[in-house]
Amino acid sequence: MAVTALPDGGLWIAAERTLVVSDLHLEKGSAFAVRGQFLPPYDTRETLARVGKLIAALKPARIVSLGDSFHDRAAAARLDEQDALTIRNFTSSHDWVWVEGNHDPLPPEDLGGRAADEIRIGALTLRHESAGAEGEISGHLHPCARVASRSGAVRRPCFATDGARLVMPAFGAFTGGLNVRDAAFAPVFPDGCFALVIGRGRVYPTPPERLAPDA
């Protein structure tokens, strides 16, 4: 089944009219504020706006949020009323699936949608943490690529894949990234991977030999 890596960081399964986004980490900013580290409190609204643009462009029938949709179990209680309304509008007008993550094993019931530990779409299995299986799409690791060139290096979020399985980038506005050369990716890609690096308006396939570790 063909899938398309989008330059916004989502994944489009056209045959099933399914949009996949991963690791939204909604209310991460307010989680830091609770601990006394103040960040601009707009990450949730920015993330939802990006989801909304993809919905408007693709008109999906189903949307899968691939785990860690909320930064912690109390995140839903910290949602601004307008942001909560936006989520309910999304979930009421689509078949919205909250895949359970390590940050949010029980997505909030009052925001609509349905929860699942994983979801199968044809030959594909969508889950939050990779089991290293063929046909698997996962999140959790927040892959980033550092691409070396003669003029220097650039570090960007990416999709990581070996052709048999794929790890999605984090979609959330305040999410960081882990270099695909990190040892954490070895169980998923024992023979290495290449990166679909997110650039301005397009995705750049990048072979393993051009992927550099963090300095």
Secondary structure, 3 states (H helix, E strand, C coil): CCCEECCCCCEEEHHHCEEEECCCCECHHHHHHHCCCCCCCCHHHHHHHHHHHHHHHHCCCEEEECCCCECCCCHHHHCCHHHHHHHHHHHHHCEEEEECCCCCCCCCHHHCCEEECEEEECCEEEECCCCCCCCEEECCCCEEEEEEECCEEEEEEEEEECCCEEECCCCCCCCCCEECCCHHHCCCCCCCCEEEEECCCCEEEECHHHEECCC
